[in-house]
Amino acid sequence: MFPQLTDFVAMLGINLVLCAGCMRLLSWRTLTRPWAKWVTVAFFAALWFPVGAAQLPVLAYVRGISSDLSITLVVLACVGLCHRLTGTPAITGRERAAVLVGVAAAALFLYPLALGWGDWDAYRPGWGSKGMWVMLLLVSLICWFNGLRLFPALVALSLLAWTAGILESGNLWDYLIDPWLVTSALLFVFLKSARLLFRAA
């Protein structure tokens, strides 16, 4: 039976992220290995293969571990896939760094408050707060006028997906960030900071 739209979108997002990781691992800093593309295509198809007594796709079991991924992470994975498949980078390192720093800052603001470390629940505005929309608009405009187009595009796509309700969650935060993306962003910020400190020393 064909899965419901929310289930299909969630599993497709997980598949794309896994394929982006597979492509990056197989290519390993070079784009001149055509066999890596075919291995990734086969990997993409294999993850839809039904297994187990319930005859669910492999992706359904992966989803049980990873949970649903944010639109931001899926789009970044698609950008990485396009880079690997075409050999042309779709975004600059500056754009990517700005998004990851923004994700890390949002996570440091959201998660501690959501876990009860303060009197205000930062997760609550994601259910439809106009204040959150205004904040996202202001940050997007600041990025746009500074030549950073990726961040506003990701916010716009997340808002469209949230409005359409294509994921199971009804909270906008879950469309913008997820623990896997946050972990990657925090690691990126930590490594960049460490390099700057070593250079300054």
N, C-alpha and C positions, 0 to 999 in steps of 0.2 A: 504494500500500500504506500502511495506517495505521501511523504510526511507533510504536516501542516506547514504553512508558510513560515511561521516563526522558527519551527524546528529546522526547516530546510535552510533558511538564511543563517541560522546559528552554526549549523554543520558546515555550510559552504564557507563561512568566515574562518572556521577552525581549519578547514582543508587548505584554504589559500595561505594562511599563516604558516602551516606545517610545510607546504610546498615551497614557500619563500625561504624557509630555513633549510630545507633540503637542497634547493638550488644554490644557495649561498655556500653550503657545506661542500657540495660537489664541485662547484666552480672554483672555490678557494682563491679569491682575488683575481681570477682571470676569467675572461668571457669567451675564450677560444676553445671550449670543450663542448662540441655539439651534442655529444652523447649525454651530457648532463641534462639537456632539455628533454630528451626522450625518457630518461629515467624519472624525471620529475612528473612528466605526463602520466607515466605508468603508475607512479606513486599516487597521483591525484585520483586516478580511476580506481586503484586498489582500495583506497580508503572508503569508497562507497559500497564495497562488496559486503553483502549480508553474512553475518556469522552468528554462531550460538543458537541456543534453542529458540530464542525469540526472533531470530533472523533479522536482527537490526544491523545497520551499517556499522563498520568499524568506528566511524566518526561518532556514532551515538555513545559508544563506550568512552571514547576520548573526551567527549563533551561532559560526561559524568565526572571526569577528573578535573578538566580545565574550566568548566562552566562556560557561559557565553562570553565571547570576546567583544570588546568595544569596536565601534565603527572606526575610530581613530587607528587602532592597531591593524584592523583588516585593510584599511586604505593604505597605510604605510607598507604593509606586506605586499599589496598589489603594485605599489610604486617600485618596491625592490624587485619584484618579479619582472616588471617591464624593463628595468635596468639590465637585469641578467639576460633576458630574452633578446633585447634589441641592441644592447651594448651602449645605449645612450642614457646617461643619468637624467632622470625626470626632475630631480630637485638638487639643489646645491647643499653642501655640507652646512652652510649657515642656516638654511631653512630647516634642515633636520635638527640641528642643534637647538634652534629656537623652540621647536615643538617639544623636544625632550625636556628642555629646561622648564617650559611651561607646564608639562605634565608632572614633573617632579615637584614644582611649586604647588600645583593644585592638590597633589597627593599629601604633601606635608600639611596643607591647610585642611583637607577634607577628612582624612582617616583618623587622626587623633581626636578631632571633635566628634566624629561619628561613633567613636568607641567610648565616648563619655568623658573625655578629658577636659571638657568645658561645659558651661551651662547652655550652650547653643548647639543644636544639631545641624551641622553644615550639609548633611545629606538631604534634609527636608526640602530645601528650595528646588531640588531636582524634580520634584513632583509637579512643578508648574509655576514657579515664582517669577514674577515680572522683574524683580530685582536681579535675578540670575541672568535673565535674558539681556538686561541692560549692561550688566558686567561683561558678559560675553561679547556684546556688540562693541563696547568701549575698547576691550583688549584687542578685538579683531581689527578695529579701525586703526589703533596704534600700530599694530603689526603691518597693516596694509600700507600706511603712509611711510613706514620704514623699509618698504620694499620686500616685506615678508608675506608672500601670498599663500603659502601652504597652511598656516595656522587658521586664517579665516575660512579657507576652503574646507578644512576638516570640521570646523565648528558648524559651517553651513550644512555639510553632509550629515553630521550627527543630528542636527536639529530637524532636517528633513526626515531622516530615518525614525527619529523619536515621534515626530508628528504622525508618520504613517504607522507607527507601532509595529515595526518589522522584527523587533526582538521581544522576548517575553517580559522583560522588565519595563515598567512604566516610568522609571526614573531617568532623567536626562543624564545624570552623572555616569550611569552605566553605559551610555552610548559614547560618552567622551573619554572615559578612562576605565581601565581594568587592572587587576593586580599584576598580570603578566607585563603589561605595558609600563606600569609604574615601576616594577622591579628593573626593567631595562633602562628606564629613564634615570632612576636613582643611581644605577651602576654607571651610566654614562656621565652623569654629573660628578660622581665621586672620582672616576678616573681622570676626567678633565681637570678637576680641581687639584688632584694629586700631581698631575704633570705640570701645572702652573706653579705649584709650590716648589717642586724639584728644580724647575728652571730658575725660579727667583732665589733659591738657596745658594 
